[in-house]
Amino acid sequence: MTSIDMPAASARRQRLRWTHLAAVVAVALPMLAAAQPRRVEHPQWQDIRHGHQRSYPLTGQVTTRLPPRANLVVRGSSRYWFADGVWYAPRGGRYVVARPPHGLVVTGLPAFATVLTIGAVTYYYANNVYYRPLPAGRYEVVSPPVDAPSPVTAAATAERVFVYPRQGQSAEQQAGDEYECHRWATTQSGFDPTIAATGLAQPGTGQREDYQRAAAACLEGRGYTVR
């Protein structure tokens, strides 16, 4: 073989190597793509109640992994996890999107929770679940207020009050003070607007007004302006 033939032979060997590599890549790429985990799209529902405007996974959906920073909530022998407004319950080695039972208490709600006021009582709403603020930044799952027809709606609107902190109280302290004043006003008047809002009980004559006056007096004594 002459020196002139050697570059030609080398070029042929190089072309063969590239051809072989291209064939290997053509076979390997589809196999690698098939091995990659596919993203599963879970159906969601759009919660527009009370102007909430947020999407959540459907109740009953099953997942193998909880969202990051999901909070464990234990009630008796039952366990639940709460993350971004969604509740999960264990199912075998997996987790199912669940509805929380009334009375369940969680520490902290997402910032996008909708705030509602009914009869001087504050509710938080997210993912078709209503919460009442408790002291120390906790929130209790409660029965939903009834979406009543116009007469009750008008009455609830007329009862709506606004509470302003005069002494720079934090939102957490205000929620705790409102809860304590709500309990005290309920004891003094015999009227509980959280029960009346569900339609399960009707107040006696003057009880609603007594509750409002007692709650306002309590809050004003704690450094708030009530309007």
Summary of the structure (lengths in Angstrom):
residues: 227
radius of gyration: 30.4
end to end distance: 104.4
largest distance: 117.5
contacts: 572
relative contact order: 0.09
helix: 37%
strand: 28%
